[in-house]
Amino acid sequence: PTDDVWTPICEVDRLPADRGVTALVRGHAIAVFRTPDGSVYAIGNHDPFSRVTTLGRGIVGTRGDIPFVASTAARQAFDLRTGRCLDDASVSVPAYAVRIVDGVVHVGSRIAT
């Protein structure tokens, strides 16, 4: 089963804070982010509003206690934990499980939301 498949991406120290990097994980374009508190998140890189794969270049911030990335193209904000759009509850992008093993970021299966 693919539920136990983890893909190593990069060393966590190589992730810039407040910025994203993109990676191809099992055929899917994934954007990986590290927030200032050291948390690491992975969501789909495809922006459903502008229909381009640019979420990894988005602007990272917080709304209250919700870490998000704002699309550079359409400016909608997506919760980094769940992939849900904060500006349109009917829209979301996939969110993926993340773990750090020996200092390396691994992306796992899609999180059910």
PyMOL CGO cylinders between C-alpha atoms (Angstrom):
from pymol import cmd
from pymol.cgo import CYLINDER

trace = [
    CYLINDER, 0.00, 0.00, 0.00, 1.14, 3.54, -0.76, 0.3, 1, 1, 1, 1, 1, 1,
    CYLINDER, 1.14, 3.54, -0.76, 0.10, 4.73, 2.72, 0.3, 1, 1, 1, 1, 1, 1,
    CYLINDER, 0.10, 4.73, 2.72, 3.54, 3.81, 4.06, 0.3, 1, 1, 1, 1, 1, 1,
    CYLINDER, 3.54, 3.81, 4.06, 5.54, 5.43, 1.25, 0.3, 1, 1, 1, 1, 1, 1,
    CYLINDER, 5.54, 5.43, 1.25, 7.67, 8.41, 2.31, 0.3, 1, 1, 1, 1, 1, 1,
    CYLINDER, 7.67, 8.41, 2.31, 9.70, 10.38, -0.23, 0.3, 1, 1, 1, 1, 1, 1,
    CYLINDER, 9.70, 10.38, -0.23, 12.82, 12.21, 0.97, 0.3, 1, 1, 1, 1, 1, 1,
    CYLINDER, 12.82, 12.21, 0.97, 12.88, 15.80, -0.33, 0.3, 1, 1, 1, 1, 1, 1,
    CYLINDER, 12.88, 15.80, -0.33, 15.85, 17.65, 1.16, 0.3, 1, 1, 1, 1, 1, 1,
    CYLINDER, 15.85, 17.65, 1.16, 17.59, 18.48, 4.42, 0.3, 1, 1, 1, 1, 1, 1,
    CYLINDER, 17.59, 18.48, 4.42, 15.29, 20.58, 6.60, 0.3, 1, 1, 1, 1, 1, 1,
    CYLINDER, 15.29, 20.58, 6.60, 18.08, 23.14, 7.07, 0.3, 1, 1, 1, 1, 1, 1,
    CYLINDER, 18.08, 23.14, 7.07, 18.06, 23.78, 3.32, 0.3, 1, 1, 1, 1, 1, 1,
    CYLINDER, 18.06, 23.78, 3.32, 14.43, 24.93, 3.41, 0.3, 1, 1, 1, 1, 1, 1,
    CYLINDER, 14.43, 24.93, 3.41, 14.26, 28.72, 3.56, 0.3, 1, 1, 1, 1, 1, 1,
    CYLINDER, 14.26, 28.72, 3.56, 11.98, 30.06, 6.32, 0.3, 1, 1, 1, 1, 1, 1,
    CYLINDER, 11.98, 30.06, 6.32, 8.83, 31.74, 4.95, 0.3, 1, 1, 1, 1, 1, 1,
    CYLINDER, 8.83, 31.74, 4.95, 9.44, 30.43, 1.44, 0.3, 1, 1, 1, 1, 1, 1,
    CYLINDER, 9.44, 30.43, 1.44, 8.54, 27.32, -0.47, 0.3, 1, 1, 1, 1, 1, 1,
    CYLINDER, 8.54, 27.32, -0.47, 10.42, 24.82, -2.56, 0.3, 1, 1, 1, 1, 1, 1,
    CYLINDER, 10.42, 24.82, -2.56, 8.86, 22.49, -5.08, 0.3, 1, 1, 1, 1, 1, 1,
    CYLINDER, 8.86, 22.49, -5.08, 9.43, 18.81, -5.62, 0.3, 1, 1, 1, 1, 1, 1,
    CYLINDER, 9.43, 18.81, -5.62, 7.98, 16.02, -7.70, 0.3, 1, 1, 1, 1, 1, 1,
    CYLINDER, 7.98, 16.02, -7.70, 6.58, 13.39, -5.33, 0.3, 1, 1, 1, 1, 1, 1,
    CYLINDER, 6.58, 13.39, -5.33, 5.15, 10.22, -6.88, 0.3, 1, 1, 1, 1, 1, 1,
    CYLINDER, 5.15, 10.22, -6.88, 4.17, 12.16, -10.00, 0.3, 1, 1, 1, 1, 1, 1,
    CYLINDER, 4.17, 12.16, -10.00, 2.62, 15.12, -8.18, 0.3, 1, 1, 1, 1, 1, 1,
    CYLINDER, 2.62, 15.12, -8.18, 4.03, 18.66, -7.99, 0.3, 1, 1, 1, 1, 1, 1,
    CYLINDER, 4.03, 18.66, -7.99, 4.33, 19.43, -4.27, 0.3, 1, 1, 1, 1, 1, 1,
    CYLINDER, 4.33, 19.43, -4.27, 5.23, 22.71, -2.55, 0.3, 1, 1, 1, 1, 1, 1,
    CYLINDER, 5.23, 22.71, -2.55, 7.10, 22.31, 0.75, 0.3, 1, 1, 1, 1, 1, 1,
    CYLINDER, 7.10, 22.31, 0.75, 7.26, 25.17, 3.26, 0.3, 1, 1, 1, 1, 1, 1,
    CYLINDER, 7.26, 25.17, 3.26, 9.08, 25.88, 6.52, 0.3, 1, 1, 1, 1, 1, 1,
    CYLINDER, 9.08, 25.88, 6.52, 7.52, 28.47, 8.77, 0.3, 1, 1, 1, 1, 1, 1,
    CYLINDER, 7.52, 28.47, 8.77, 9.49, 30.69, 11.18, 0.3, 1, 1, 1, 1, 1, 1,
    CYLINDER, 9.49, 30.69, 11.18, 8.63, 28.39, 14.11, 0.3, 1, 1, 1, 1, 1, 1,
    CYLINDER, 8.63, 28.39, 14.11, 10.33, 25.50, 12.29, 0.3, 1, 1, 1, 1, 1, 1,
    CYLINDER, 10.33, 25.50, 12.29, 7.16, 23.66, 11.23, 0.3, 1, 1, 1, 1, 1, 1,
    CYLINDER, 7.16, 23.66, 11.23, 7.25, 22.03, 7.79, 0.3, 1, 1, 1, 1, 1, 1,
    CYLINDER, 7.25, 22.03, 7.79, 4.20, 21.60, 5.55, 0.3, 1, 1, 1, 1, 1, 1,
    CYLINDER, 4.20, 21.60, 5.55, 3.53, 20.15, 2.10, 0.3, 1, 1, 1, 1, 1, 1,
    CYLINDER, 3.53, 20.15, 2.10, 0.63, 21.02, -0.20, 0.3, 1, 1, 1, 1, 1, 1,
    CYLINDER, 0.63, 21.02, -0.20, -0.10, 20.64, -3.89, 0.3, 1, 1, 1, 1, 1, 1,
    CYLINDER, -0.10, 20.64, -3.89, 1.75, 23.22, -5.99, 0.3, 1, 1, 1, 1, 1, 1,
    CYLINDER, 1.75, 23.22, -5.99, -1.16, 23.76, -8.43, 0.3, 1, 1, 1, 1, 1, 1,
    CYLINDER, -1.16, 23.76, -8.43, -3.16, 26.98, -7.84, 0.3, 1, 1, 1, 1, 1, 1,
    CYLINDER, -3.16, 26.98, -7.84, -6.79, 26.12, -8.66, 0.3, 1, 1, 1, 1, 1, 1,
    CYLINDER, -6.79, 26.12, -8.66, -7.66, 29.77, -9.26, 0.3, 1, 1, 1, 1, 1, 1,
    CYLINDER, -7.66, 29.77, -9.26, -4.95, 30.78, -11.73, 0.3, 1, 1, 1, 1, 1, 1,
    CYLINDER, -4.95, 30.78, -11.73, -4.48, 27.17, -12.96, 0.3, 1, 1, 1, 1, 1, 1,
    CYLINDER, -4.48, 27.17, -12.96, -0.69, 27.41, -12.77, 0.3, 1, 1, 1, 1, 1, 1,
    CYLINDER, -0.69, 27.41, -12.77, 1.81, 25.57, -10.58, 0.3, 1, 1, 1, 1, 1, 1,
    CYLINDER, 1.81, 25.57, -10.58, 3.09, 28.49, -8.53, 0.3, 1, 1, 1, 1, 1, 1,
    CYLINDER, 3.09, 28.49, -8.53, 2.01, 27.98, -4.90, 0.3, 1, 1, 1, 1, 1, 1,
    CYLINDER, 2.01, 27.98, -4.90, 5.60, 27.13, -3.99, 0.3, 1, 1, 1, 1, 1, 1,
    CYLINDER, 5.60, 27.13, -3.99, 6.54, 30.72, -4.86, 0.3, 1, 1, 1, 1, 1, 1,
    CYLINDER, 6.54, 30.72, -4.86, 3.72, 32.15, -2.76, 0.3, 1, 1, 1, 1, 1, 1,
    CYLINDER, 3.72, 32.15, -2.76, 3.91, 34.46, 0.22, 0.3, 1, 1, 1, 1, 1, 1,
    CYLINDER, 3.91, 34.46, 0.22, 3.90, 32.68, 3.58, 0.3, 1, 1, 1, 1, 1, 1,
    CYLINDER, 3.90, 32.68, 3.58, 2.16, 34.24, 6.56, 0.3, 1, 1, 1, 1, 1, 1,
    CYLINDER, 2.16, 34.24, 6.56, -0.35, 33.62, 9.33, 0.3, 1, 1, 1, 1, 1, 1,
    CYLINDER, -0.35, 33.62, 9.33, -3.96, 34.57, 9.95, 0.3, 1, 1, 1, 1, 1, 1,
    CYLINDER, -3.96, 34.57, 9.95, -4.48, 34.23, 13.66, 0.3, 1, 1, 1, 1, 1, 1,
    CYLINDER, -4.48, 34.23, 13.66, -2.85, 30.87, 14.34, 0.3, 1, 1, 1, 1, 1, 1,
    CYLINDER, -2.85, 30.87, 14.34, -3.33, 29.53, 10.78, 0.3, 1, 1, 1, 1, 1, 1,
    CYLINDER, -3.33, 29.53, 10.78, -0.14, 29.22, 8.72, 0.3, 1, 1, 1, 1, 1, 1,
    CYLINDER, -0.14, 29.22, 8.72, -0.90, 29.94, 5.07, 0.3, 1, 1, 1, 1, 1, 1,
    CYLINDER, -0.90, 29.94, 5.07, 0.58, 30.58, 1.66, 0.3, 1, 1, 1, 1, 1, 1,
    CYLINDER, 0.58, 30.58, 1.66, -0.91, 33.25, -0.59, 0.3, 1, 1, 1, 1, 1, 1,
    CYLINDER, -0.91, 33.25, -0.59, -0.82, 32.55, -4.31, 0.3, 1, 1, 1, 1, 1, 1,
    CYLINDER, -0.82, 32.55, -4.31, 1.37, 34.96, -6.24, 0.3, 1, 1, 1, 1, 1, 1,
    CYLINDER, 1.37, 34.96, -6.24, -1.05, 34.81, -9.18, 0.3, 1, 1, 1, 1, 1, 1,
    CYLINDER, -1.05, 34.81, -9.18, -4.55, 34.99, -7.75, 0.3, 1, 1, 1, 1, 1, 1,
    CYLINDER, -4.55, 34.99, -7.75, -3.70, 36.05, -4.17, 0.3, 1, 1, 1, 1, 1, 1,
    CYLINDER, -3.70, 36.05, -4.17, -5.96, 33.50, -2.46, 0.3, 1, 1, 1, 1, 1, 1,
    CYLINDER, -5.96, 33.50, -2.46, -4.57, 32.10, 0.80, 0.3, 1, 1, 1, 1, 1, 1,
    CYLINDER, -4.57, 32.10, 0.80, -4.32, 28.35, 1.47, 0.3, 1, 1, 1, 1, 1, 1,
    CYLINDER, -4.32, 28.35, 1.47, -4.01, 26.79, 4.95, 0.3, 1, 1, 1, 1, 1, 1,
    CYLINDER, -4.01, 26.79, 4.95, -0.66, 24.97, 4.97, 0.3, 1, 1, 1, 1, 1, 1,
    CYLINDER, -0.66, 24.97, 4.97, -2.03, 22.37, 7.40, 0.3, 1, 1, 1, 1, 1, 1,
    CYLINDER, -2.03, 22.37, 7.40, -5.12, 21.32, 5.43, 0.3, 1, 1, 1, 1, 1, 1,
    CYLINDER, -5.12, 21.32, 5.43, -4.85, 22.84, 1.93, 0.3, 1, 1, 1, 1, 1, 1,
    CYLINDER, -4.85, 22.84, 1.93, -8.20, 24.61, 2.37, 0.3, 1, 1, 1, 1, 1, 1,
    CYLINDER, -8.20, 24.61, 2.37, -8.57, 28.04, 0.81, 0.3, 1, 1, 1, 1, 1, 1,
    CYLINDER, -8.57, 28.04, 0.81, -9.09, 30.66, 3.52, 0.3, 1, 1, 1, 1, 1, 1,
    CYLINDER, -9.09, 30.66, 3.52, -10.83, 32.98, 1.05, 0.3, 1, 1, 1, 1, 1, 1,
    CYLINDER, -10.83, 32.98, 1.05, -13.20, 30.43, -0.53, 0.3, 1, 1, 1, 1, 1, 1,
    CYLINDER, -13.20, 30.43, -0.53, -14.18, 27.46, 1.64, 0.3, 1, 1, 1, 1, 1, 1,
    CYLINDER, -14.18, 27.46, 1.64, -15.34, 25.47, -1.39, 0.3, 1, 1, 1, 1, 1, 1,
    CYLINDER, -15.34, 25.47, -1.39, -11.79, 25.27, -2.79, 0.3, 1, 1, 1, 1, 1, 1,
    CYLINDER, -11.79, 25.27, -2.79, -8.78, 23.36, -1.53, 0.3, 1, 1, 1, 1, 1, 1,
    CYLINDER, -8.78, 23.36, -1.53, -5.49, 21.89, -2.67, 0.3, 1, 1, 1, 1, 1, 1,
    CYLINDER, -5.49, 21.89, -2.67, -4.09, 18.55, -1.49, 0.3, 1, 1, 1, 1, 1, 1,
    CYLINDER, -4.09, 18.55, -1.49, -2.15, 18.56, 1.79, 0.3, 1, 1, 1, 1, 1, 1,
    CYLINDER, -2.15, 18.56, 1.79, 0.44, 15.89, 2.50, 0.3, 1, 1, 1, 1, 1, 1,
    CYLINDER, 0.44, 15.89, 2.50, 1.89, 14.29, 5.62, 0.3, 1, 1, 1, 1, 1, 1,
    CYLINDER, 1.89, 14.29, 5.62, 5.41, 15.49, 6.47, 0.3, 1, 1, 1, 1, 1, 1,
    CYLINDER, 5.41, 15.49, 6.47, 8.01, 14.07, 8.80, 0.3, 1, 1, 1, 1, 1, 1,
    CYLINDER, 8.01, 14.07, 8.80, 11.63, 14.87, 9.55, 0.3, 1, 1, 1, 1, 1, 1,
    CYLINDER, 11.63, 14.87, 9.55, 13.97, 11.88, 9.81, 0.3, 1, 1, 1, 1, 1, 1,
    CYLINDER, 13.97, 11.88, 9.81, 17.62, 12.48, 10.67, 0.3, 1, 1, 1, 1, 1, 1,
    CYLINDER, 17.62, 12.48, 10.67, 17.29, 16.09, 9.52, 0.3, 1, 1, 1, 1, 1, 1,
    CYLINDER, 17.29, 16.09, 9.52, 15.71, 15.18, 6.16, 0.3, 1, 1, 1, 1, 1, 1,
    CYLINDER, 15.71, 15.18, 6.16, 12.18, 16.23, 5.14, 0.3, 1, 1, 1, 1, 1, 1,
    CYLINDER, 12.18, 16.23, 5.14, 10.03, 13.31, 3.93, 0.3, 1, 1, 1, 1, 1, 1,
    CYLINDER, 10.03, 13.31, 3.93, 6.63, 13.74, 2.27, 0.3, 1, 1, 1, 1, 1, 1,
    CYLINDER, 6.63, 13.74, 2.27, 4.08, 11.00, 2.77, 0.3, 1, 1, 1, 1, 1, 1,
    CYLINDER, 4.08, 11.00, 2.77, 0.54, 10.32, 1.67, 0.3, 1, 1, 1, 1, 1, 1,
    CYLINDER, 0.54, 10.32, 1.67, -2.19, 12.87, 1.09, 0.3, 1, 1, 1, 1, 1, 1,
    CYLINDER, -2.19, 12.87, 1.09, -4.02, 13.99, 4.22, 0.3, 1, 1, 1, 1, 1, 1,
    CYLINDER, -4.02, 13.99, 4.22, -7.77, 13.40, 4.12, 0.3, 1, 1, 1, 1, 1, 1,
    CYLINDER, -7.77, 13.40, 4.12, -9.54, 16.73, 4.69, 0.3, 1, 1, 1, 1, 1, 1,
]
cmd.load_cgo(trace, "trace")
